Amino acid sequence: MKKTLFAAIAACCIATTSFAQENWVMKVHTNSGEVKEFQCKDVKEVTFDKPGSNTYYADVAVTNTYNIYYGSVAEDLAAYTIHLSDGNLTTGGLPTEINKHVLRLTILSHPSQNSYSAVIPDGNYKLIDNTDELGVYYKQSVYIETNKMNNSGKPDGFLDSLKVCNLNVQKRADGTYKLVVEGELKAHGKVRFTYDGKLQFVNKDPESKYQPITDNVTFVPKKMSGRYVKATDTYCDYALTFLNAEVDGEGFIVGAGEYLNLVLLTKFNIPMDINTITGTYDIVMPVNGAVYKEGLFVGGTMFKRGQMTYPVGSYYKEFDGQGDEKFGLFSAGTVTATNNNGSIHFVGNWTTPEGKTVKMDYTANVSDIVDQSQQQDAKPQAQFNSSAANFNNASLNQRVNIKDIQNAGNKIVMIKR
């Protein structure tokens, strides 16, 4: 910690007249006999650091973090805000205890490939005053210290801004980080914050499309519901939903859970012949120029219409019952269906665009599939119901007109069960 010394000398330097300030000289006598002279008017402050001592106003071993990814803010630059603390933090990054320290840094660096799995690139970041280069943006970076309780019994304290900051970021192969921050506060001197551990980011990137699953999944359904429909004049669809969640007496999902949608393209046959479901299906992605035919399953993607974004095709979804949802859109893989006297055995192994796998091994009954092939026109109109509403009657299976997913004017087909 910095200490101000030589009070008498400093007093001399603060003479009451300009004459005195212009003429007084400070002399420093060293042990070697050397005398060094300084014009008093040129001296602002006399301090010293004791060699080998802890010279930091605050030297903090970080135990908790709260971090936000804001996405791109300029060409090839994105904003990451991290909160480093030696105490518990609120959702938002404020300290919840007295005598704790928080360093909030807003880092401008290269954008993350996946907004829901944001990663700060390795490097050294210095304090900057603009948003056009890599560094720690000083206007959105601050030191917080709690040193008292307010009248409401909550922690209170003070803020101090940074005049120097050097952040070193090292990300290891196991996903953990080593962070070292060396800084200097405008009013309180030097600080150091060190952290070793994981950094998880809340995604606030307005351009992000969906939150992908972050782990491999072995999906174990509790039930299946499906419809057999006439898709075109050359093939039919089995639109199936496998569910692992509780449902109420009316078939509405209750609380947290997961489900898997599957769209299989099969031989044209009306009415339904369950034997047409047997076989191994490869993927066809719903993009311009795709060729749809029997023996394929429709891959998963997100389709935006107006202000709403929908998962379509074949995909896995998990949800916490509070509005947080994660998706595994199927971009590769196969699924095999076999029929043994009305017991339909499905074995699926799929891959998502993020490289995660989803596996399923499940046996359903043919009675779980309703034949609607004689009840529909070949091109049903769009019906925008909740994608996670009623398991028995509403629309969990949804896909776009697979002739051209990128044409927003095309009809959206939501297969009802």
C-alpha positions as CSV (number, residue, x, y, z in Angstrom):
1,M,0.0,0.0,0.0
2,K,1.3,3.4,-0.9
3,K,2.2,5.6,2.0
4,T,2.9,9.3,1.8
5,L,6.0,10.4,3.7
6,F,8.2,13.4,4.3
7,A,5.4,15.5,5.6
8,A,7.7,18.4,6.5
9,I,9.2,18.5,3.1
10,A,5.8,18.3,1.5
11,A,4.7,21.2,3.7
12,C,7.6,23.2,2.4
13,C,6.5,22.5,-1.1
14,I,3.0,23.8,-0.4
15,A,4.2,27.3,0.4
16,T,1.6,30.0,0.7
17,T,3.2,32.3,-1.9
18,S,4.2,31.8,-5.4
19,F,7.6,33.2,-4.5
20,A,8.2,30.5,-2.1
21,Q,7.1,27.8,-4.5
22,E,9.3,29.1,-7.2
23,N,12.5,29.3,-5.0
24,W,12.3,26.4,-2.5
25,V,14.4,23.3,-3.4
26,M,14.0,19.8,-2.0
27,K,17.3,18.1,-1.3
28,V,17.5,14.3,-0.8
29,H,20.7,13.1,0.9
30,T,21.6,9.4,0.1
31,N,23.8,7.1,2.2
32,S,26.5,7.4,-0.3
33,G,26.8,11.1,0.3
34,E,25.1,12.1,-2.9
35,V,22.7,15.0,-2.8
36,K,19.8,15.2,-5.2
37,E,17.9,18.4,-5.7
38,F,14.3,18.9,-7.0
39,Q,12.5,22.1,-7.6
40,C,9.6,22.2,-5.2
41,K,7.2,23.5,-7.8
42,D,7.9,20.3,-9.8
43,V,7.1,17.9,-7.0
44,K,3.5,16.7,-6.7
45,E,3.9,14.0,-4.0
46,V,6.7,12.1,-2.3
47,T,5.9,8.3,-1.7
48,F,7.9,5.1,-1.3
49,D,7.3,1.4,-1.8
50,K,9.0,-1.0,0.6
51,P,10.8,-3.6,-1.5
52,G,9.4,-7.1,-1.1
53,S,6.2,-6.0,0.6
54,N,2.6,-6.4,-0.6
55,T,2.1,-3.1,-2.4
56,Y,-1.5,-3.7,-3.4
57,Y,-4.4,-1.8,-1.9
58,A,-6.4,-5.0,-2.6
59,D,-4.9,-8.4,-3.6
60,V,-7.9,-10.6,-4.3
61,A,-8.1,-14.3,-4.9
62,V,-11.4,-14.6,-6.8
63,T,-13.9,-17.3,-5.8
64,N,-17.0,-16.2,-7.6
65,T,-17.8,-14.8,-11.1
66,Y,-20.8,-13.5,-13.0
67,N,-20.4,-13.0,-16.7
68,I,-22.4,-11.7,-19.7
69,Y,-21.8,-12.0,-23.4
70,Y,-23.4,-9.2,-25.4
71,G,-22.4,-10.2,-28.9
72,S,-20.9,-8.0,-31.7
73,V,-20.5,-4.3,-31.0
74,A,-18.2,-3.5,-34.0
75,E,-16.5,-5.1,-36.9
76,D,-15.0,-8.4,-35.6
77,L,-15.4,-7.1,-32.0
78,A,-17.7,-8.4,-29.3
79,A,-18.3,-7.3,-25.7
80,Y,-17.8,-9.6,-22.7
81,T,-18.5,-8.3,-19.2
82,I,-17.0,-10.3,-16.3
83,H,-17.4,-9.7,-12.5
84,L,-14.6,-11.1,-10.4
85,S,-15.2,-11.3,-6.6
86,D,-14.0,-12.9,-3.4
87,G,-17.7,-13.1,-2.2
88,N,-21.1,-14.1,-3.4
89,L,-22.7,-12.1,-6.2
90,T,-26.2,-11.2,-7.2
91,T,-27.6,-12.0,-10.6
92,G,-26.2,-8.9,-12.1
93,G,-22.8,-9.0,-10.4
94,L,-23.2,-7.0,-7.2
95,P,-21.7,-8.1,-3.9
96,T,-24.0,-9.5,-1.3
97,E,-21.7,-9.4,1.7
98,I,-19.7,-6.8,3.6
99,N,-15.9,-6.4,3.3
100,K,-15.9,-7.9,-0.2
101,H,-14.3,-6.7,-3.5
102,V,-15.6,-6.9,-7.0
103,L,-13.9,-6.0,-10.3
104,R,-16.1,-5.5,-13.2
105,L,-14.4,-5.5,-16.6
106,T,-15.9,-5.1,-20.0
107,I,-13.6,-6.7,-22.5
108,L,-13.7,-6.1,-26.3
109,S,-12.4,-9.1,-28.2
110,H,-13.2,-11.4,-31.1
111,P,-16.8,-12.7,-31.2
112,S,-17.6,-16.2,-30.0
113,Q,-18.8,-18.8,-32.5
114,N,-21.6,-19.8,-30.2
115,S,-23.3,-17.1,-28.2
116,Y,-24.6,-19.6,-25.7
117,S,-21.1,-21.0,-25.1
118,A,-19.1,-17.8,-25.2
119,V,-15.3,-18.0,-24.9
120,I,-13.0,-15.1,-24.2
121,P,-10.0,-15.5,-26.6
122,D,-6.5,-15.8,-25.0
123,G,-4.4,-12.7,-24.8
124,N,-3.4,-9.6,-22.9
125,Y,-5.9,-6.8,-22.7
126,K,-5.0,-3.2,-21.7
127,L,-7.3,-0.3,-20.8
128,I,-8.8,1.4,-23.8
129,D,-11.0,4.5,-24.2
130,N,-12.8,3.5,-27.5
131,T,-14.8,0.6,-28.9
132,D,-12.7,0.1,-32.1
133,E,-9.9,-2.1,-30.7
134,L,-9.2,-5.1,-28.4
135,G,-8.9,-4.2,-24.7
136,V,-10.7,-3.4,-21.5
137,Y,-13.2,-0.6,-22.0
138,Y,-12.7,1.8,-19.2
139,K,-16.2,3.4,-19.3
140,Q,-17.7,0.1,-18.5
141,S,-15.2,-1.2,-16.0
142,V,-15.1,-0.4,-12.3
143,Y,-13.9,-1.5,-8.8
144,I,-16.5,-2.1,-6.1
145,E,-15.8,-2.5,-2.4
146,T,-18.3,-3.1,0.4
147,N,-17.2,-1.7,3.8
148,K,-20.4,-0.9,5.7
149,M,-24.1,-1.7,6.0
150,N,-26.7,0.8,5.0
151,N,-29.9,1.7,6.9
152,S,-31.7,-1.2,5.2
153,G,-29.2,-3.7,6.5
154,K,-27.7,-4.3,3.1
155,P,-24.0,-4.1,2.1
156,D,-22.8,-0.7,1.0
157,G,-19.5,0.8,0.0
158,F,-17.8,2.7,-2.7
159,L,-16.8,2.6,-6.4
160,D,-13.5,3.5,-7.9
161,S,-12.5,3.8,-11.5
162,L,-9.4,2.3,-13.2
163,K,-6.6,4.4,-14.6
164,V,-4.4,1.4,-15.4
165,C,-5.5,-2.2,-16.2
166,N,-3.7,-5.2,-17.7
167,L,-5.7,-8.4,-18.0
168,N,-4.1,-11.7,-19.0
169,V,-6.4,-14.4,-20.2
170,Q,-5.3,-18.0,-20.6
171,K,-7.9,-20.7,-21.5
172,R,-6.9,-24.3,-20.9
173,A,-7.8,-27.4,-22.9
174,D,-10.2,-28.6,-20.1
175,G,-12.2,-25.4,-20.4
176,T,-10.9,-23.6,-17.3
177,Y,-9.3,-20.2,-17.3
178,K,-6.4,-18.5,-15.6
179,L,-7.0,-14.8,-15.2
180,V,-4.6,-12.2,-13.8
181,V,-5.6,-8.6,-13.5
182,E,-3.0,-6.0,-12.5
183,G,-4.6,-2.5,-12.2
184,E,-4.4,0.8,-10.5
185,L,-7.4,2.7,-9.1
186,K,-7.7,6.4,-9.4
187,A,-8.2,7.0,-5.7
188,H,-6.9,3.8,-3.9
189,G,-3.8,2.6,-5.6
190,K,-2.8,-0.8,-7.0
191,V,-5.1,-3.8,-7.1
192,R,-4.6,-7.4,-8.3
193,F,-7.3,-10.0,-9.0
194,T,-6.4,-13.6,-9.8
195,Y,-8.8,-16.4,-10.8
196,D,-8.5,-20.1,-11.7
197,G,-11.7,-21.8,-12.9
198,K,-14.5,-21.9,-15.4
199,L,-16.3,-18.8,-16.8
200,Q,-19.9,-19.3,-17.7
201,F,-21.6,-16.5,-19.6
202,V,-25.2,-15.3,-19.7
203,N,-26.1,-14.8,-23.3
204,K,-27.5,-11.4,-24.2
205,D,-26.5,-11.5,-27.8
206,P,-29.5,-10.1,-29.7
207,E,-28.4,-11.9,-32.9
208,S,-28.3,-15.4,-31.3
209,K,-30.9,-17.8,-32.7
210,Y,-31.3,-20.4,-30.1
211,Q,-29.6,-22.0,-27.1
212,P,-28.0,-25.4,-28.0
213,I,-27.5,-28.3,-25.7
214,T,-24.0,-28.3,-24.2
215,D,-23.7,-32.0,-23.4
216,N,-24.2,-35.3,-25.2
217,V,-27.6,-36.8,-24.5
218,T,-29.0,-40.3,-24.1
219,F,-32.7,-39.7,-24.4
220,V,-35.1,-42.1,-22.6
221,P,-38.7,-41.3,-23.5
222,K,-41.7,-42.3,-21.4
223,K,-44.2,-42.2,-24.2
224,M,-44.7,-41.4,-27.9
225,S,-47.4,-39.7,-29.9
226,G,-47.5,-39.6,-33.6
227,R,-49.5,-38.9,-36.8
228,Y,-49.2,-40.5,-40.2
229,V,-50.0,-37.8,-42.9
230,K,-50.0,-37.3,-46.6
231,A,-47.1,-34.9,-47.3
232,T,-47.1,-34.9,-51.1
233,D,-48.4,-37.1,-53.9
234,T,-45.2,-39.1,-53.8
235,Y,-44.5,-39.8,-50.1
236,C,-46.1,-39.7,-46.7
237,D,-44.8,-38.5,-43.3
238,Y,-44.6,-40.2,-39.9
239,A,-44.5,-37.1,-37.6
240,L,-43.5,-38.4,-34.2
241,T,-42.9,-36.9,-30.8
242,F,-41.1,-38.8,-28.0
243,L,-41.7,-37.3,-24.6
244,N,-40.0,-37.5,-21.2
245,A,-42.0,-35.1,-19.0
246,E,-45.1,-35.2,-16.9
247,V,-48.4,-34.3,-18.5
248,D,-51.7,-33.5,-16.8
249,G,-55.1,-35.1,-17.4
250,E,-55.6,-32.9,-20.5
251,G,-52.3,-33.8,-22.0
252,F,-50.5,-30.5,-21.2
253,I,-46.8,-30.7,-20.2
254,V,-46.2,-29.9,-16.5
255,G,-42.8,-28.6,-15.3
256,A,-39.4,-29.5,-16.6
257,G,-38.6,-32.2,-19.1
258,E,-37.5,-33.1,-22.6
259,Y,-38.9,-34.3,-25.9
260,L,-37.7,-35.3,-29.3
261,N,-39.4,-34.6,-32.7
262,L,-38.8,-36.9,-35.6
263,V,-40.1,-36.5,-39.2
264,L,-39.8,-39.7,-41.3
265,L,-40.5,-39.7,-45.1
266,T,-41.9,-43.0,-46.2
267,K,-43.5,-44.7,-49.2
268,F,-46.7,-43.2,-50.4
269,N,-49.5,-45.4,-49.0
270,I,-53.1,-44.5,-48.1
271,P,-54.4,-45.6,-45.7
272,M,-51.4,-46.1,-43.3
273,D,-49.6,-49.4,-43.5
274,I,-47.3,-49.6,-40.5
275,N,-44.8,-51.8,-42.4
276,T,-43.8,-48.7,-44.4
277,I,-42.1,-47.3,-41.3
278,T,-39.4,-50.0,-41.3
279,G,-35.9,-49.2,-42.5
280,T,-32.9,-47.0,-41.8
281,Y,-33.3,-43.3,-42.5
282,D,-30.6,-41.0,-43.6
283,I,-30.9,-37.2,-43.2
284,V,-32.1,-34.6,-45.7
285,M,-31.6,-31.0,-44.5
286,P,-34.5,-28.6,-45.3
287,V,-32.7,-26.2,-47.6
288,N,-33.0,-24.9,-51.1
289,G,-32.5,-27.6,-53.7
290,A,-33.0,-30.5,-51.3
291,V,-34.5,-33.7,-52.7
292,Y,-37.2,-35.2,-50.4
293,K,-38.1,-38.8,-50.9
294,E,-38.9,-41.9,-48.9
295,G,-36.2,-43.4,-46.7
296,L,-35.1,-40.0,-45.3
297,F,-35.7,-38.0,-42.1
298,V,-35.9,-34.2,-42.2
299,G,-33.0,-32.6,-40.3
300,G,-33.6,-29.8,-37.8
301,T,-33.3,-26.1,-38.1
302,M,-34.7,-22.9,-36.8
303,F,-37.2,-21.0,-38.9
304,K,-38.0,-17.3,-38.3
305,R,-41.4,-15.9,-39.3
306,G,-42.1,-12.4,-38.1
307,Q,-40.8,-12.0,-34.6
308,M,-41.1,-15.7,-33.8
309,T,-38.4,-18.4,-34.3
310,Y,-39.5,-22.0,-34.4
311,P,-37.6,-25.3,-34.4
312,V,-38.6,-27.4,-37.4
313,G,-37.9,-30.9,-38.6
314,S,-36.2,-33.4,-36.4
315,Y,-34.7,-32.1,-33.1
316,Y,-34.3,-32.7,-29.4
317,K,-35.5,-30.1,-26.8
318,E,-35.0,-29.8,-23.1
319,F,-36.8,-27.3,-20.9
320,D,-36.8,-26.3,-17.2
321,G,-40.4,-25.3,-16.9
322,Q,-39.4,-21.6,-16.3
323,G,-38.9,-20.6,-19.9
324,D,-35.3,-21.7,-20.4
325,E,-35.0,-24.0,-23.4
326,K,-32.1,-25.8,-25.1
327,F,-32.2,-27.5,-28.5
328,G,-30.2,-30.2,-30.3
329,L,-31.0,-29.7,-34.0
330,F,-30.2,-32.8,-35.9
331,S,-27.7,-32.1,-38.7
332,A,-26.4,-35.6,-39.2
333,G,-27.0,-39.2,-38.2
334,T,-29.5,-42.0,-38.8
335,V,-32.5,-43.6,-37.3
336,T,-33.7,-47.2,-37.7
337,A,-37.2,-48.4,-37.2
338,T,-38.3,-52.0,-37.0
339,N,-41.8,-53.5,-36.7
340,N,-42.4,-56.6,-34.6
341,N,-46.2,-57.4,-34.6
342,G,-47.1,-53.8,-33.9
343,S,-44.2,-53.0,-31.5
344,I,-42.1,-50.3,-33.3
345,H,-38.5,-50.2,-32.2
346,F,-36.6,-47.0,-32.8
347,V,-32.8,-46.7,-32.6
348,G,-31.4,-43.2,-33.3
349,N,-28.0,-41.7,-33.3
350,W,-27.8,-38.0,-34.3
351,T,-25.3,-35.2,-34.2
352,T,-26.0,-31.4,-33.7
353,P,-24.2,-28.5,-35.5
354,E,-22.2,-28.0,-32.3
355,G,-20.9,-31.5,-32.4
356,K,-23.0,-32.9,-29.6
357,T,-24.7,-36.3,-29.9
358,V,-28.3,-37.4,-29.1
359,K,-29.0,-41.1,-28.8
360,M,-32.3,-42.9,-28.3
361,D,-33.4,-46.5,-28.1
362,Y,-37.2,-46.8,-27.6
363,T,-40.0,-49.2,-28.4
364,A,-43.5,-47.8,-29.0
365,N,-46.8,-49.4,-30.1
366,V,-48.5,-48.9,-33.4
367,S,-51.6,-47.7,-31.5
368,D,-49.6,-44.6,-30.5
369,I,-49.7,-43.4,-34.2
370,V,-52.9,-42.0,-35.6
371,D,-53.6,-42.3,-39.3
372,Q,-54.6,-38.9,-40.7
373,S,-53.6,-39.5,-44.3
374,Q,-57.2,-39.5,-45.5
375,Q,-58.2,-36.4,-43.6
376,Q,-55.8,-33.8,-45.0
377,D,-55.1,-31.9,-48.2
378,A,-51.6,-32.5,-49.4
379,K,-50.6,-28.9,-48.4
380,P,-52.1,-28.0,-45.0
381,Q,-52.3,-24.4,-44.0
382,A,-50.1,-23.0,-41.2
383,Q,-51.4,-23.3,-37.6
384,F,-49.3,-21.4,-35.1
385,N,-49.9,-23.1,-31.8
386,S,-47.5,-23.4,-28.9
387,S,-44.7,-25.8,-29.7
388,A,-44.8,-27.2,-26.2
389,A,-48.4,-27.1,-25.4
390,N,-50.8,-30.1,-25.4
391,F,-49.0,-33.5,-25.9
392,N,-52.1,-35.2,-27.2
393,N,-53.8,-32.6,-29.3
394,A,-51.6,-29.6,-29.9
395,S,-48.6,-29.1,-32.1
396,L,-45.3,-30.4,-30.9
397,N,-44.4,-31.5,-34.4
398,Q,-43.7,-28.6,-36.7
399,R,-41.8,-28.2,-39.9
400,V,-41.8,-25.8,-42.8
401,N,-42.8,-26.5,-46.3
402,I,-39.8,-28.6,-47.1
403,K,-39.7,-27.5,-50.7
404,D,-38.1,-24.2,-49.8
405,I,-37.4,-23.4,-46.1
406,Q,-35.7,-20.2,-46.9
407,N,-38.7,-18.6,-48.6
408,A,-40.5,-16.9,-45.8
409,G,-43.7,-16.7,-47.8
410,N,-44.1,-20.5,-47.9
411,K,-46.7,-22.3,-45.8
412,I,-45.6,-23.7,-42.5
413,V,-46.9,-27.2,-41.8
414,M,-47.5,-28.1,-38.2
415,I,-48.4,-31.7,-38.0
416,K,-51.2,-32.3,-35.5
417,R,-51.3,-35.6,-33.6
